[in-house]
Amino acid sequence: MINSPIPYGRQNITQEDIDSVVDALKSDYLTQGPKINEFESKFAQYVGSKYAVAVANGTAALHLCTMALGVTEGDKVITTPITFAATANCVKYCGGDVIFSDIDPKTYLIDIPKIQQLLSKSPKGTFSGIIPVEFAGLATNLEELREIANEYNLWIIEDACHAPGGYFVDSKGNTQNCGNANFADLAIFSFHPVKHIATGEGGMITTNDKKLYNKLLELRTHGITKNPSNFINSINFASAEEGESNYPGWYMEMQILGFNYRFTDFQAALGISQLNRAEAGLIRRKQIAEKYKNAFTNKQFIINQSGVVNGHAYHLYVLEVKDRLGLYNYLKQNNIYCQIHYLPCHLMPYYRNFGWKEGDMPNAELYYKNCISIPMFPGISDDDIERVISEICKFYE
Ligand SMILES: Cc1ncc(COP(=O)(O)O)c(C=O)c1O
């Protein structure tokens, strides 16, 4: 008998999700409707931020953030090499330079002491900002990072695509949710199908800064404002009449260069429905992590693994193993489809063009040689988890 395929990640769509989308499709709105505001405010409440802006995808979210923060030609921005390319690309979209800084080999997150070393070697003002990534779902200690950012006058964009529901505990013992923007200027999420909350394509930016929030709203829709108190052209010009005291009802102005990075109402309906199950999904992800951790602890083929960590949101469960290629191919032959996260970003051919080379980020490069993300999604059955574990062990027998 051929076993059914097990992917490394998969969306979970229920009848409630389908009903919510159908309801939205039957409403008057396809693009900008009431579901978007509802999703934004429920998402903001979920992560604990003041504001949330729904956008077309996580990449658009990153781009709007670098635009809103005014990244421009020559700005140097620090990020991790172990991330999806979009994290770095948003700096390039605005003409800035990406400066990679190596990971901590235990957490796979950007190594904060290494950032400090990098900053201390250059005059203040050399760098503009930092984009930490909560890789695999593990929260960055943003309180520590904020202290450094303050010292060097840097902004922080938290790439929390992997970490809705994740958190760290600050020095006062308070839980700090990923994306609550208490320490970061802006945080971003993706709702791609393998993520915790899936809307097809989709993304969210969260912030506590009203000015940035208003800027993001404008940039999301072509740089157009409909707020009369911000209009630049005169009422006479706008109404094409003399002596009018109000702008006409149709009037709007494009004041800055923006994009169409809008989300749609039926996607928001799906997002709201998915958000209702976010906690249940998180609990299941933690259960899966515990099963894996228990199964692989003390196995001679394991170099390191994600393990069980408080506040981890487990978008991915990563093993570092001997003979990773052999394991990957063996599992594939047995219908278990793992993935590698990530090829270090500085070694993507595009970034090699800027002078990055092998040896620049030794921890990230060693990690890449051994890493494999094994199946992790709430809908995986206990039997399939057992199948993953036993096939992995069998490969090394
Ligand atoms: C860490 C990280 N940042 C950014 C993105 C980009 O998100 P999207 O695919 O929604 O554009 C992703 C998604 O794959 C991601 O994993």
The ligand as a Gaussian input file, in Angstrom:
#p B3LYP/6-31G(d) Opt

LIG

0 1
 C       10.039000      35.320000       7.030000
 C        9.178000      35.733000       5.872000
 N        9.156000      37.030000       5.517000
 C        8.394000      37.465000       4.493000
 C        7.607000      36.594000       3.766000
 C        6.817000      37.113000       2.601000
 O        5.449000      36.887000       2.737000
 P        4.517000      36.653000       1.451000
 O        4.817000      35.303000       0.885000
 O        3.124000      36.731000       2.006000
 O        4.791000      37.746000       0.496000
 C        7.580000      35.240000       4.118000
 C        6.707000      34.304000       3.407000
 O        6.965000      33.327000       2.874000
 C        8.402000      34.788000       5.184000
 O        8.445000      33.501000       5.532000

